[in-house]
Amino acid sequence: MAPTDWFQNAIIYHVLIDRFAGVTSGDRFRPEFLGGNLRAIVEKLPYLEDLGINTLWLSPFCKTSAYHGYHVTDFLNIDHHFGTLDDMKTLISSAHRSGMRIIADFVPNHCSHRHPFFQEAQKDRQSRYVNWFLFNTWPDDYLCFLDVKELPKLNLDYPETRDHIVGAAQYWMSLGFDGFRLDHAIGPTHSFWRYFRREIKKDYPEAVLIGEAWLEGITWQHLKTLQIKHKYLRWMFGVSQEGVQREYYGELDGVLDFQFRNMACTHVAHSRQTACNGKLQQILRQRLGTYPKGYFLATFLDNHDMNRFLYECQNDTEKLKAAARLQFSLNQPPIIYYGTEVGMTHELPVGIGGMHSDLQARQPMIWNRPDCELSVFYKQLIRERKEQTMADTSREIPYV
């Protein structure tokens, strides 16, 4: 058995820390901290247990200049808005006592322009940190995350930078995390990922490394910031989401299955039919069979960067149920984005590149007015999944 085989049976719940539990104040339609925190998540672990969750995925929690955590200003400390180091230790130990694994969202490709290392690099041409970034013309022309100037791209092939980022990942693993969801995996080089995997797996062989290899919104101009193989040639002839997802085999343990989500939208959310047919399920299973054995493709219907699936369904909960049944029928770890199980939706669409339109999909968890019928459906779906997993496992063990 592989050390990461536990992830095969993971049922993952994805939370945005600032928006899940402990929200106290603020305008939910403005990009500001609303008060969600780690200690409040600890208090909600019984809710996740009751739902049937066995793996919790946390959004980034390092010091940050943005409520969502992806604009990191210090890779080695927790942002005070989210809590303290003791709060994190309590959450990890409490999750483990509850029988849950816990994975962290880790952002290696870039940092906030407010990171002190970048600020020093811009101020002093002789600073040791100049080589930590990719300046075209110092000090104001530099590579960044796509075309977001607030997020300068880290030079992860420079040993000092690379070791700082890997060291930060090792530090968080030492607290007891069970793995990482790796943000914008198509940004760093493949050599970085091979090094990252080797260094993490030395001490934490059970750590699962799942990449976000997503092409949505990518243009020709963005390619200079990406490190997928043969990028310019492939772009001219049609680089595919499927092909990019395959690219990280042997470097990461798997990727988020954006292609599944695309297919679920096309064939379920946007279909005239409410129920999924057996042919679609067969096509999806055959598709998964073309991927290397042991390479995880964690499935999801929605996340913090896109429309909630119920919105895609025009708020038809029967279509959401059909898509969820399809998701849970596949032999890959399913992910539930917080609130999907209680009917969270929104009024306006999330647009790639739209100024703060992603706030539509990042609203505070609706604790006081959930869709109880949908919640019961998800509990039953998870219970059936676990029962099927146990049955499959027992068949694999010969009776002696």
Backbone hydrogen bonds, N-H to C=O, Kabsch-Sander energy under -0.5 kcal/mol:
donor,donor_aa,acceptor,acceptor_aa,energy
5,D,2,A,-2.0
7,F,4,T,-2.0
8,Q,5,D,-1.6
9,N,6,W,-1.1
10,A,7,F,-1.6
12,I,10,A,-0.5
12,I,334,P,-2.5
13,Y,55,T,-2.4
14,H,12,I,-0.5
14,H,336,I,-2.7
15,V,13,Y,-0.6
15,V,57,W,-2.7
17,I,15,V,-0.7
19,R,16,L,-1.9
20,F,16,L,-1.2
20,F,17,I,-0.7
21,A,17,I,-0.7
24,T,34,L,-2.7
25,S,34,L,-1.6
28,R,26,G,-0.7
30,R,27,D,-2.0
32,E,30,R,-2.4
36,G,18,D,-1.5
37,N,21,A,-2.0
38,L,82,F,-2.8
41,I,37,N,-1.2
42,V,38,L,-1.9
43,E,39,R,-1.5
44,K,40,A,-0.8
44,K,41,I,-0.8
45,L,42,V,-1.3
47,Y,44,K,-0.5
48,L,44,K,-1.7
49,E,45,L,-2.8
50,D,46,P,-2.6
51,L,47,Y,-1.8
52,G,48,L,-1.6
53,I,48,L,-2.2
54,N,11,I,-1.7
55,T,11,I,-1.5
56,L,101,R,-2.5
57,W,13,Y,-3.0
58,L,56,L,-0.6
58,L,103,I,-2.5
59,S,15,V,-1.2
63,K,74,D,-0.9
63,K,77,N,-2.1
65,S,71,H,-2.1
69,G,66,A,-1.4
72,V,70,Y,-0.9
73,T,63,K,-3.1
74,D,63,K,-1.2
77,N,74,D,-0.8
79,D,61,F,-2.5
82,F,79,D,-1.4
83,G,79,D,-1.3
88,M,84,T,-2.0
89,K,85,L,-2.6
90,T,86,D,-2.4
91,L,87,D,-2.4
92,I,88,M,-2.7
93,S,89,K,-2.6
94,S,90,T,-2.6
95,A,91,L,-2.6
96,H,92,I,-2.3
97,R,93,S,-2.2
98,S,94,S,-1.5
99,G,96,H,-1.5
100,M,95,A,-3.0
101,R,54,N,-2.8
103,I,56,L,-3.0
104,A,179,G,-2.2
105,D,58,L,-1.5
106,F,104,A,-0.6
106,F,181,R,-2.6
111,C,152,P,-1.7
112,S,72,V,-3.0
113,H,150,E,-2.1
115,H,112,S,-2.0
118,F,115,H,-0.5
119,Q,115,H,-2.3
120,E,116,P,-2.2
121,A,117,F,-2.1
122,Q,118,F,-2.0
123,K,119,Q,-1.4
124,D,120,E,-2.5
125,R,123,K,-0.5
127,S,124,D,-1.7
130,V,127,S,-1.5
131,N,128,R,-0.5
132,W,129,Y,-1.2
133,F,130,V,-1.3
134,L,153,K,-0.8
135,F,133,F,-0.7
136,N,141,D,-2.3
137,T,141,D,-1.7
141,D,137,T,-2.2
142,Y,140,D,-0.7
143,L,134,L,-2.7
144,C,146,L,-0.5
145,F,148,V,-0.6
145,F,151,L,-2.6
146,L,144,C,-0.9
148,V,145,F,-2.7
149,K,147,D,-1.0
151,L,148,V,-2.2
153,K,143,L,-2.4
154,L,109,N,-2.7
155,N,132,W,-3.2
156,L,154,L,-1.5
158,Y,155,N,-1.7
161,T,158,Y,-0.7
162,R,158,Y,-2.7
163,D,159,P,-2.7
164,H,160,E,-1.4
165,I,161,T,-2.2
166,V,162,R,-2.8
167,G,163,D,-2.3
168,A,164,H,-1.9
169,A,165,I,-2.1
170,Q,166,V,-2.5
171,Y,167,G,-2.2
172,W,168,A,-2.2
173,M,169,A,-2.2
174,S,170,Q,-1.9
175,L,171,Y,-0.6
175,L,172,W,-1.0
176,G,173,M,-1.8
177,F,172,W,-1.0
178,D,102,I,-3.2
180,F,208,V,-2.6
181,R,104,A,-2.4
182,L,180,F,-0.6
182,L,210,I,-3.2
183,D,106,F,-2.7
183,D,181,R,-0.7
185,A,182,L,-0.6
185,A,212,E,-1.8
186,I,212,E,-0.7
187,G,184,H,-2.1
193,W,189,T,-1.8
194,R,190,H,-2.3
195,Y,191,S,-2.0
196,F,192,F,-3.2
197,R,193,W,-2.7
198,R,194,R,-2.2
199,E,195,Y,-2.5
200,I,196,F,-2.4
201,K,197,R,-2.8
202,K,198,R,-1.1
203,D,199,E,-0.6
203,D,200,I,-0.6
204,Y,200,I,-1.9
207,A,204,Y,-1.8
208,V,178,D,-1.9
210,I,180,F,-2.6
210,I,208,V,-0.6
211,G,209,L,-0.5
211,G,254,G,-2.4
212,E,182,L,-2.3
213,A,211,G,-0.9
214,W,212,E,-0.8
218,I,215,L,-2.4
222,H,219,T,-1.1
223,L,219,T,-0.6
223,L,220,W,-1.2
225,T,222,H,-2.3
226,L,223,L,-1.7
227,Q,186,I,-3.0
231,K,228,I,-0.9
234,R,230,H,-2.9
235,W,231,K,-2.1
236,M,232,Y,-1.7
237,F,233,L,-1.4
238,G,234,R,-0.8
238,G,235,W,-0.5
244,V,240,S,-2.0
245,Q,241,Q,-2.1
246,R,242,E,-1.5
247,E,243,G,-0.9
247,E,244,V,-0.6
248,Y,245,Q,-0.6
249,Y,246,R,-1.7
250,G,252,L,-0.7
251,E,248,Y,-1.9
252,L,248,Y,-2.8
253,D,209,L,-1.9
254,G,209,L,-1.0
255,V,296,F,-2.2
256,L,211,G,-2.3
257,D,298,A,-3.1
258,F,256,L,-1.6
261,R,257,D,-1.4
262,N,258,F,-2.3
263,M,259,Q,-2.3
264,A,260,F,-2.7
265,C,261,R,-2.2
266,T,262,N,-2.2
267,H,263,M,-2.9
268,V,264,A,-1.6
269,A,264,A,-1.8
270,H,265,C,-2.7
271,S,268,V,-1.0
280,L,277,N,-0.6
281,Q,277,N,-1.4
282,Q,278,G,-2.2
283,I,279,K,-2.4
284,L,280,L,-2.4
285,R,281,Q,-2.2
286,Q,282,Q,-2.5
287,R,283,I,-2.3
288,L,284,L,-2.3
289,G,285,R,-1.6
290,T,286,Q,-0.5
290,T,287,R,-1.6
291,Y,288,L,-1.4
295,Y,292,P,-1.6
296,F,253,D,-2.4
296,F,294,G,-0.7
298,A,255,V,-1.3
299,T,333,P,-1.9
306,M,303,N,-1.1
311,Y,308,R,-0.6
312,E,308,R,-1.8
313,C,309,F,-1.7
314,Q,311,Y,-1.9
315,N,310,L,-3.3
316,D,313,C,-0.7
317,T,315,N,-1.0
319,K,316,D,-0.7
320,L,316,D,-1.6
321,K,317,T,-2.5
322,A,318,E,-2.1
323,A,319,K,-2.4
324,A,320,L,-2.5
325,R,321,K,-2.7
326,L,322,A,-2.0
327,Q,323,A,-2.7
328,F,324,A,-2.7
329,S,325,R,-1.0
329,S,326,L,-0.6
330,L,326,L,-0.6
330,L,327,Q,-1.0
332,Q,330,L,-1.6
335,I,299,T,-2.3
336,I,12,I,-2.9
337,Y,335,I,-0.5
338,Y,14,H,-2.6
340,T,337,Y,-2.5
342,V,339,G,-1.3
343,G,340,T,-1.2
344,M,339,G,-2.4
351,G,349,P,-0.5
354,G,351,G,-2.6
356,H,354,G,-0.5
357,S,354,G,-1.3
359,L,356,H,-1.6
360,Q,357,S,-1.9
361,A,358,D,-1.0
362,R,359,L,-1.4
363,Q,360,Q,-0.5
365,M,19,R,-2.3
367,W,365,M,-1.5
371,D,342,V,-1.8
372,C,370,P,-1.3
375,S,371,D,-2.2
376,V,372,C,-2.4
377,F,373,E,-1.9
378,Y,374,L,-2.3
379,K,375,S,-2.2
380,Q,376,V,-2.3
381,L,377,F,-2.5
382,I,378,Y,-2.6
383,R,379,K,-2.4
384,E,380,Q,-2.6
385,R,381,L,-2.0
386,K,382,I,-2.4
387,E,383,R,-2.4
388,Q,384,E,-2.4
389,T,385,R,-2.3
390,M,386,K,-2.3
391,A,387,E,-2.2
392,D,388,Q,-2.6
393,T,389,T,-2.3
394,S,390,M,-2.3
395,R,391,A,-1.6
396,E,392,D,-1.1
397,I,393,T,-0.9
